[in-house]
Amino acid sequence: MTALTTPSEAPGAASAPADERLARTHPLVRLLRRPEMGALVAALAIFVYFSVATSAFLSPAGAATWLYSASLFGIMAVAVAMLMIGGEFDLSAGAMTGTTGLLVGAFTTQWGMNLWLAMLLALLIALSVGAFNGFLVVRTGIPSFIVTLGTFFILQGLNLAGTKLVTGQVAIQGMTLVPGFDAGKVIFGSTIPVAGVNLKVSVFWWLGITAVASWILLRTRYGNWIFAIGGQLQSAVQTGVPVKRTRIGLFMGTAAAGWLVGMLSLFDVATVQATTGIGQEFIYIICAVVGGCLLTGGYGSAIGAALGALIYGMILQGIVFAQWDNNWLKAFLGGMLLLAVLVNLSVRRQAGVRA
């Protein structure tokens, strides 16, 4: 009985060329291609520099300060990164952090509403605004940049005019007198000692949000949908990905993150300004881009966005500790953004990732 011989086994037959995508890649190469690697290197460099340049940076109080700053920006940056991976932007994200805090403050201090009910109602309002943004984008085809820019101005106006109308000033105070404030502070404004450093609870919220977002992006079907609609929209539609539902969910995610940051800020300082969060939406985007997200969508990392926020937090406080002129911060932000875009473009081309 004669054994069957495949063409590749036949004597003198030329071996078929291997598909590059199926070829084994060295683990180090795969690691270097990760979106967050550039941010990790930059974070280490900045950490070392400020550790050497000023003694206050590594002191328990100093470390707690820049970690707290990084945590608030990091929670929002992770949510914004997921939205950017899906190919969209949310310029109302910063204003949302102030809106939710103002709502809870007004509901409780002005109208006597139960604190937990006020927080729930503020969350529902935030989710409704996020769903509204997503619905307009998917239903009309208007770029999310324009839709959320409009929402940003609406929220900014409501925050300022509404607060003045209700309280006669541009801030809401007296939260410490609200029944249940101390219980809420345990969840959103407490301090937890770790290795001699008194860390704000927001740091642990930040780590948890980053872990959950990474799991969603890398281990779930919903994460695959996010990458698909951001990188290959037409292919995603043809393969049955629920594009509209996924996009609306992402906008609601940024709104929910805005609510969380609003609560963390509110319970930390027990007051909220009508201008809280205004202008910070661009910082969230910069953190996401520094962390490896492409402005064109389809590529990025939640861990990278968290590292981008860590970089910003270290620079923000490191400049103060080093007694530099605070105006240098803006120059650093611009330079970080341009450098991150160039590095990400180079990595994308080398990794064969399409925008």
N, C-alpha and C positions, 0 to 999 in steps of 0.2 A: 504494500500500500504506500503510495507516494505522498509525502507530507507536502501541504500547501505552503508556498513561499510567497511572502509579501514582497512588493517591489523594493522596499527598503532593505530586505534581507537578501535579495538576489545578488549573486557575485557581480562585482563591478558596478552595481547600481549606485548612483550618487545619493548621498543622504539628503533628506529633505531639510531645507533651512528651518531652524527653530524660530518660533514666534518670539520676538523680543519681549513681549508682555508676559510670556510664560517662563522666560528664562529666570533662573534663580538670581535674586539680588542680594548682595551682601547686607547683613543686618545694619551695619553702620551707614550704608548708603540710604537704606530705607528710613533710618532715624533722621539723617540729615535732610531728607525730603519732607519731613513733617512740617506743617505750616508754622508751628510754634517755635521751631528751633532758633530762628533769628531773634525772636523776642527773648528766649531763654538766655542766649549769649549776651544780648544787650542788658538784660536785667542783672546778670552776674557782674558785668563790667561796671554798671552804675552802682550796684551794691558795694563793690570793692572800692570804688573811687570815693564815695561819700563816707565809707567806713574809715578810710585813711585821712580824708580831708577834714573831718570834724568828729570830735569825740562824742558829741550829743547824738549822733545818728544811731549808734548801737547801744545807747543807754536804754534802760527799760522804758522810760517815759518817751524817749525818741522813737524807739521801735514801735511802741504802741500807737504813736501818733501817725506815722506814715502807713502802718498797716490798716488803721481805721480809715484813713483817706482812700487808700487803695480798695478797701472792701466796698465802700459805697459806689465808687466808680466801677468797680469790677462786676458787681451784680448787674448793673445796667449794661456794661460792655458785653457781657456774655449773652444777654438777651438780644442786644443789637447785632452781635456777631451772627447769631442764628438767623436773624432776619436778613442780614446781608448775604449770608451763604445762600439763602433762598432768593436772592436777587432783588431785594427791596431795601428801602430806607425808612426811618421814622424820625422826623425832625421834631416831633412833639414829645419825645421821650423825656427830655429834661423838664419841660413844663409840667408833665404829668406827676413828677415827684413832688412838686409844690402843690399842685391841685389836690391831690389826695390828702396831704397833710392839712391843707386849709379846710377841706370838707369836714374832716374829723374834728378839727378845732372848732369850726363854726357850729356843727351839729351838737357838740357836747357843751361848749362854754356859753353859747348864745341861746340855744333852744332846749338844753337840758336832756338831750337824748342819751340813752345808755351807750357807754363807750364802745362795747363790743358790737352793738348794733350799728353804731356810726361807722366803725371800721369795715364791717361787712357791706354796708351801703356804699361806702367809698370805693371798695373793691369792685362791686357790681357796676358802678358808674365808670370806673377805669376800664373794665372789660368791655363795656358798651362802647366807649370811645375807640378802643382798639378794634372792635368788630366793625364799627362804622368806617374807620380808616381802611380796613381790609376790604370791606364790601365795596366801597367806592373805587378802590384800585382794580379789583377783579371785574366789577360790573361795567365800569366806564372805560377802562384802559388808560386812564390818566396816570402819568408817572407818580409813584409813591412820594417822590421828592416834593411835587406840587401839592398833592393831597395833604400830606402831613405838615407841610409848611403852613397851609391854611389852618389846620387844626392847632398848630403851635400858636399862631396869632390869636385865634379864638380863645384858647386856654389862658394865654398871657393876659388878654384883656379882661376875661372873667375873673382871673385871680386878683388883679389889681382893683378893678371897679367893684367887684363883688365884695371883696374884703373891706374896702372903704365904706361901702353901702351898709354892711352888716355891723362893723365895729367902729367906724369913724376914723380908722387908721389903717396902715398898710401891714399890720402884723396881728397875729392872734396869740394871746398870752393867757396865762392862768390855767394851763393844762394840769398842773400839779394839784389843783383843787378839785379836779373831776373825779368822782367815785370810780374806783377800779384802775386809776392811773398806775399805781404802784404794781399791780398785778401785770398790767401790760408792759411795764418797764422791764420786768423780769425776762420777758420774751424778746423784746425789741430794743431795750436800752441798758441792759445790765453789763457788768464787767466780770470777766472770768480770768483768774490768775493762772498763767501757764509758764512754768520755768522762770518765775520771777518777773514776768511781764504781764501787766494787767490788760488783757485783750478785751476789746468791745465785742459783744455778742454778734455784731454785724460781720466780724471776720469769719465766724463759723457759718453764718448764713451764706457768705460769699463762697466759702469752700464747698458747702453743700450744693449750692446752685450750680457751681462749676462742674461738680461731679455728676449731678443729674443731667445737665446739658450735654456733657461728654458722652454719657451712656446713651442718651437719646440719639445723638448724631452718629455714633459709631456702632450701636448694637440694636437699633430698632428699625422697623420698616418706615416709621415716620421720619427718621433721620435720613434714610435713603431717598425719601420723597423730597426732603429739603434740598439735598445736594442735586437731585435730578432737575427740579424746577429752576434752580439757580444756574446750573451749568448747561443743560440740554433741554430747554423747555418743550420744543416740538416733540422730541423723543419721549419726554415724560407724558405728554398728552396722548401720544399714540399708544403708549403702553398702559394706559388706564390710571395713571397717577391722579388722585383727586386734587388738582392744582388749586382750585378756588378755596376749598376747605383748608388745605395746608397753609396757604398764604394768610387767610383770615386768622387761623390759629397762631401764626407767628406774630401778627400784629397784636393779638390779644396777649401773647406772651410778653412783649415789651411793655404793654400797659400794666400787666400784673407785676412785672419787675419794678415799674415806676411806683406802684402802690407800696411794695415792700420797702423800697428805699425811702419813700415818704414816711412810712411808719417808723423805720429805724432812726431817721433824723428827728422826727417829732418827739419820740420817747427819750431821745438822748438829751435834747436841749429844752424840751417842754415848751417850745414856742416855734412858730413858723412864720416866715416872711412871705409877702405876696410875690416877691421876686425869686423865691427859692427855685433852683433848677434852671432858670433862664440862662441860655448860652452853653449849658453843659452838654447838650445833644451832640455838639461837634467833638467834644472830648471823648464821648463814648465811641463815636465813629473812628476817631484817631486811635484809640486803644484797640479797637477791633482790627484795624488795618495794620497797626504795629504788630499785632498778634498773628498776622498771617492771612487775614481775610482779603479777598480780592474785591475791588469796588464793582466788578462786573458780575460777581456772584459765582456760586458753584464750588467754592474752595475756601477753606478756613478751618478754624478750630476754637472750641470754647476755652480750652486751656490756654491757647495763644492769647485770646482776648483778656483772660484773667491776668496773664503775664504783662500784657500791655497796660492794664490798669495798675499793676504793681510798679511798673516802670514810672508811670505818671505820678503815683503816690510818693515814690522815693524821690523823684526830682522835685515835686512840689514842696516837700518838707526839707529835702536836702539843701535846697537853695536858701531856705530860711536859716537852717542850722549853720550853713557856711557863711551866712551874713552877706549874701550877694544881693544885688538889686533884683527885686521880684519881677521886673520887666523881662528878665532873661528867660522866664518860663515860657513866654509866647514864642520866643526864638527857638527854644528847644522843641516845642510842640511842632512848629513848622518844619524844622529840620528832621525830626523823627518821622513825620508823615511822609516827606519826600523820600527819605532814605528807605523807609519801609516799603513804599510803593515800588521803588527800583529793585530792592532785594526780592520782594515777592514776585515781581515780573520775571526776574532771572531764574528763581526757583521753579516757577511755573513752567518756563520753557524747558528747563533741564529735566523736569519730572514728566513732561509731556501732558500737562494738565491744560485742557482747553478752557478758555474763559466762557 
